[in-house]
Amino acid sequence: MRIVYGKEGGTHQTESWPDDAESLWVDVGPDDRDRLNDILQRLYPAHPAVVEKMLNARDRSPSLIVEPQAVVCTVRDTNEAEPGLRAESVGLFLGRAFLVTTHLDGPNVWLDEAFEQIVRDQSLVRTPDMALYRYLTRHLSGYHRCLAEISREYEKIHGMMLRHPYHNLSHQILALRRRTMALWRATRPEQEVFKLLASENFPYLEDDNRLFFVDLADRMQEVVNDLDDYRGGLAEAVEAYSSLQSNEINKVMRVLTVITVLALPATTIASIYGMNFYIPEVHWRFGYYYSLLLMAVATGLVLIYMKHRANSR
């Protein structure tokens, strides 16, 4: 557990519980998992169901709970150098004078960066809303990085579909679709959290800081809209890929059909001359060449007929 608090004169970091704080940010890590209820009870009477929900947030979707003295929500963090969504939840308890963040699954780089900036900028004094803003800004940057990676893969797959439609791209399309759906499932519930924080009736923000959260809500809306576009685009990509594969198969079948039709007259004539009974041309001096000429003429007539039909359409 680490604590930073604000009072007249600036922002201070401490290892013990401050008694004279005007605003307070308590960050609870995995080592203090068993103390979460006691920590919350020092700030406000948190409902036991809320605490239990937070302790088991890893296996649940992001959520929002409004209590009489606080707003409690969970968000799903990327929290890694490489873009990609991890099953790691961050809990947020926001009241008038306190913010409690929980990352019970392990370290969180976005919280670390926000914590360091709050201490460095001395920006936690009257209310903890700026601490929340610093974290959510980094939280959204993680989503933007995931979106950028999805966009690169999306363009790569479309390029390969146009250049090499005969390649098997189904695994890549399905893998990208799973990643997009995972990010979409995390951001859709969080959209409501950001809307609540930006609303004019939300009581736990300084009026001067409200526009920061309006900007966050707009950015989250853009993330959700982009994900909706990618979901629709990937669904269309599956259909387009299936159509391209069908076209390639049709091309191959058309060539094989032409070869089969052209070979049919010669095969028929060769079969006739291969039958085991008397044929007059067998004893003729030019019978062999006559049969070859007959095969060539018959094949040529079929080819001319097929071209004539193709040009008349």
C-alpha positions in Angstrom: 0.0 0.0 0.0 1.2 3.5 -0.8 -0.4 6.8 0.2 -0.2 10.3 -1.2 -2.2 13.1 0.4 -2.9 16.7 -0.1 -3.3 19.6 2.3 -2.7 23.3 2.3 0.8 23.7 1.2 1.1 20.9 -1.3 1.1 17.1 -2.0 2.9 14.7 0.3 3.8 11.0 0.2 3.7 9.0 3.3 4.0 5.4 4.5 1.6 5.8 7.5 -2.0 6.9 7.6 -2.3 10.7 7.6 -4.7 12.4 10.1 -4.7 15.9 8.6 -5.2 15.2 4.9 -7.7 17.3 2.9 -7.6 14.8 0.1 -6.1 11.3 -0.1 -5.0 8.7 -2.7 -4.5 5.2 -1.4 -3.1 2.6 -3.9 -3.6 -1.0 -2.8 -1.5 -3.7 -4.3 -1.5 -7.5 -4.2 0.3 -7.6 -0.8 -2.5 -5.7 0.9 -5.3 -7.7 -0.6 -6.5 -9.0 2.8 -6.5 -5.4 4.2 -8.8 -3.9 1.6 -11.9 -3.9 3.7 -10.1 -2.3 6.7 -8.6 0.3 4.4 -12.0 1.2 2.9 -13.7 1.3 6.3 -11.3 4.0 7.4 -12.7 6.2 4.6 -16.3 5.3 4.3 -18.7 2.4 5.1 -18.2 0.3 2.0 -20.8 -2.4 1.5 -19.4 -5.9 1.9 -20.8 -7.0 -1.5 -18.7 -4.2 -3.1 -15.6 -5.3 -1.4 -16.2 -8.9 -2.4 -16.9 -7.9 -6.0 -13.6 -6.0 -6.1 -11.6 -8.9 -4.7 -13.0 -11.1 -7.5 -12.9 -8.5 -10.2 -10.4 -10.4 -12.4 -13.0 -12.8 -13.7 -15.7 -10.2 -14.3 -16.4 -7.5 -16.9 -15.8 -3.8 -16.0 -18.7 -2.5 -13.8 -20.0 0.6 -12.1 -21.6 0.8 -8.6 -22.9 4.0 -7.1 -22.9 4.0 -3.3 -24.1 6.9 -1.0 -20.6 8.2 -0.3 -18.6 6.9 -3.3 -18.6 5.7 -6.8 -17.0 2.3 -7.3 -16.0 1.0 -10.7 -13.6 -1.4 -12.3 -11.7 -1.0 -15.6 -9.7 -3.5 -17.6 -6.1 -2.5 -18.1 -3.6 -3.3 -20.8 -0.7 -2.6 -18.5 2.1 -4.0 -20.6 4.8 -2.7 -23.0 3.5 -4.7 -25.9 0.0 -3.8 -27.1 -2.6 -6.4 -26.0 -5.3 -6.8 -23.5 -4.6 -8.6 -20.3 -7.1 -10.1 -17.8 -6.1 -7.5 -15.2 -8.7 -5.3 -13.4 -8.2 -2.1 -11.6 -10.7 -1.0 -9.0 -11.5 2.7 -8.4 -13.2 4.1 -5.3 -13.9 7.8 -5.6 -15.4 10.0 -2.9 -15.3 13.7 -2.2 -11.9 13.6 -0.5 -10.5 10.2 -1.3 -9.5 7.9 -4.1 -8.6 4.3 -3.6 -7.2 2.3 -6.5 -6.7 -1.5 -6.4 -4.5 -3.6 -8.6 -4.7 -7.0 -6.9 -3.5 -9.1 -9.8 0.0 -7.5 -9.9 2.0 -4.4 -10.6 0.4 -1.7 -12.9 2.7 0.6 -14.9 -0.1 3.1 -15.6 -0.8 3.6 -11.9 2.9 3.8 -11.2 3.3 6.6 -13.7 0.2 8.5 -12.5 1.4 8.2 -8.9 4.8 9.6 -9.7 3.4 12.5 -11.7 1.0 13.4 -8.9 3.9 13.5 -6.4 6.1 15.4 -8.8 3.5 18.0 -9.9 2.0 18.5 -6.4 -1.5 18.3 -7.9 -3.4 16.6 -5.1 -4.7 19.2 -2.8 -8.4 19.8 -2.3 -9.9 16.8 -4.2 -8.4 13.6 -5.7 -10.0 14.0 -9.1 -6.7 15.0 -10.8 -5.1 11.8 -9.5 -8.0 9.9 -11.2 -7.5 11.9 -14.3 -3.8 11.2 -14.5 -4.4 7.4 -14.3 -7.4 7.3 -16.7 -5.3 9.3 -19.3 -2.7 6.5 -19.2 -5.4 3.9 -19.1 -6.8 5.3 -22.4 -3.4 5.5 -23.9 -3.1 1.8 -23.5 -6.4 1.3 -25.4 -5.1 3.6 -28.2 -1.9 1.5 -28.5 -4.1 -1.6 -28.9 -6.2 0.2 -31.5 -3.1 1.2 -33.4 -1.9 -2.4 -33.4 -5.3 -3.6 -34.6 -5.3 -1.0 -37.3 -1.9 -2.2 -38.6 -3.0 -5.8 -38.6 -6.3 -4.9 -40.3 -4.5 -3.0 -43.1 -1.9 -5.8 -43.5 -4.7 -8.5 -43.9 -6.5 -6.4 -46.4 -3.4 -5.9 -48.4 -2.6 -9.6 -48.4 -6.2 -10.4 -49.5 -5.8 -8.2 -52.6 -2.2 -9.3 -53.5 -2.4 -13.0 -52.6 -6.1 -14.0 -52.4 -5.2 -17.7 -52.7 -3.2 -17.6 -49.4 -4.9 -19.0 -46.3 -5.7 -16.0 -44.2 -8.5 -17.4 -42.1 -6.3 -17.9 -38.9 -5.1 -14.3 -39.1 -8.6 -12.9 -39.6 -10.1 -14.9 -36.7 -7.2 -14.0 -34.4 -7.6 -10.3 -35.1 -11.3 -10.6 -34.6 -10.9 -12.2 -31.2 -8.5 -9.4 -30.1 -11.0 -6.8 -31.3 -13.9 -8.4 -29.6 -11.9 -8.7 -26.3 -11.1 -5.0 -26.4 -14.7 -4.1 -27.4 -16.1 -6.1 -24.4 -13.8 -4.2 -22.1 -14.5 -0.7 -23.4 -18.2 -0.8 -23.8 -19.0 -1.0 -20.1 -16.3 1.5 -19.3 -17.9 4.0 -21.7 -20.7 4.4 -19.1 -18.1 5.1 -16.4 -16.5 7.9 -18.4 -19.9 9.4 -19.2 -20.8 9.4 -15.5 -17.5 11.1 -14.6 -18.1 13.8 -17.3 -21.7 14.5 -16.3 -22.6 17.8 -14.7 -24.4 16.2 -11.8 -21.3 14.1 -10.7 -20.5 15.5 -7.3 -16.9 14.4 -6.8 -15.1 16.7 -9.2 -13.9 20.2 -9.0 -15.8 22.4 -11.4 -12.5 23.6 -12.9 -11.5 20.0 -13.6 -14.7 18.8 -15.2 -13.6 19.6 -18.7 -10.7 17.2 -18.3 -13.2 14.3 -17.8 -15.4 15.5 -20.7 -12.3 15.2 -22.9 -11.7 11.6 -21.5 -15.3 10.7 -22.3 -14.9 11.9 -25.8 -11.7 9.9 -26.3 -13.4 6.8 -24.9 -16.3 7.3 -27.3 -13.8 7.5 -30.2 -12.2 4.2 -29.0 -15.6 2.5 -29.0 -16.6 3.9 -32.4 -13.3 2.7 -33.9 -13.8 -0.7 -32.4 -17.3 -0.9 -33.9 -15.9 0.0 -37.3 -13.2 -2.6 -37.0 -15.7 -5.3 -35.9 -17.9 -4.5 -38.9 -14.9 -4.3 -41.2 -13.6 -7.7 -40.0 -17.0 -9.3 -40.5 -17.0 -7.9 -44.1 -13.4 -9.2 -44.5 -14.5 -12.7 -43.7 -17.2 -12.5 -46.4 -14.8 -10.9 -48.9 -12.1 -13.5 -48.2 -14.7 -16.3 -48.8 -15.7 -14.6 -52.1 -12.1 -14.3 -53.2 -11.5 -17.9 -52.4 -14.6 -18.9 -54.4 -13.4 -16.8 -57.3 -10.0 -18.5 -57.3 -11.7 -21.9 -57.2 -14.0 -20.9 -60.1 -11.0 -19.9 -62.1 -9.2 -23.2 -61.6 -12.4 -25.1 -62.3 -12.9 -23.1 -65.5 -9.4 -24.0 -66.8 -9.9 -27.7 -65.9 -13.3 -27.7 -67.6 -11.8 -26.2 -70.8 -9.0 -28.7 -70.8 -11.5 -31.6 -70.3 -13.8 -30.4 -73.1 -10.9 -29.9 -75.5 -9.5 -33.3 -74.7 -12.9 -35.1 -75.1 -12.9 -35.4 -78.9 -9.4 -36.8 -79.1 -10.1 -39.1 -76.2 -13.3 -40.4 -78.0 -11.4 -41.0 -81.3 -8.5 -42.7 -79.6 -11.0 -44.9 -77.7 -12.7 -45.9 -81.0 -9.4 -46.8 -82.7 -8.4 -48.7 -79.6 -11.3 -51.1 -79.7 -10.5 -54.7 -80.4 -12.2 -55.4 -83.7 -11.6 -54.7 -87.4 -11.2 -51.1 -88.4 -10.5 -50.3 -92.1 -7.8 -47.7 -91.4 -5.7 -50.2 -89.5 -4.3 -51.6 -92.8 -4.2 -48.2 -94.5 -0.8 -46.7 -95.0 -1.8 -43.3 -93.8 -4.3 -44.5 -91.1 -2.2 -43.4 -88.2 -1.8 -39.8 -89.6 -5.4 -39.8 -90.5 -6.5 -40.5 -86.9 -4.2 -37.8 -85.6 -5.6 -35.3 -88.1 -9.1 -36.3 -87.2 -8.4 -35.7 -83.5 -6.8 -32.2 -84.2 -9.7 -31.1 -86.4 -12.3 -32.3 -83.9 -10.5 -30.5 -81.0 -10.1 -27.3 -83.2 -13.8 -27.3 -84.0 -14.7 -27.5 -80.3 -12.3 -24.7 -79.5 -13.8 -22.5 -82.2 -17.3 -23.2 -80.9 -16.3 -22.3 -77.3 -14.7 -19.0 -78.4 -17.8 -18.1 -80.5 -20.1 -18.7 -77.5 -17.8 -16.7 -75.2 -17.7 -13.7 -77.6 -21.5 -13.8 -78.2 -22.3 -13.2 -74.5 
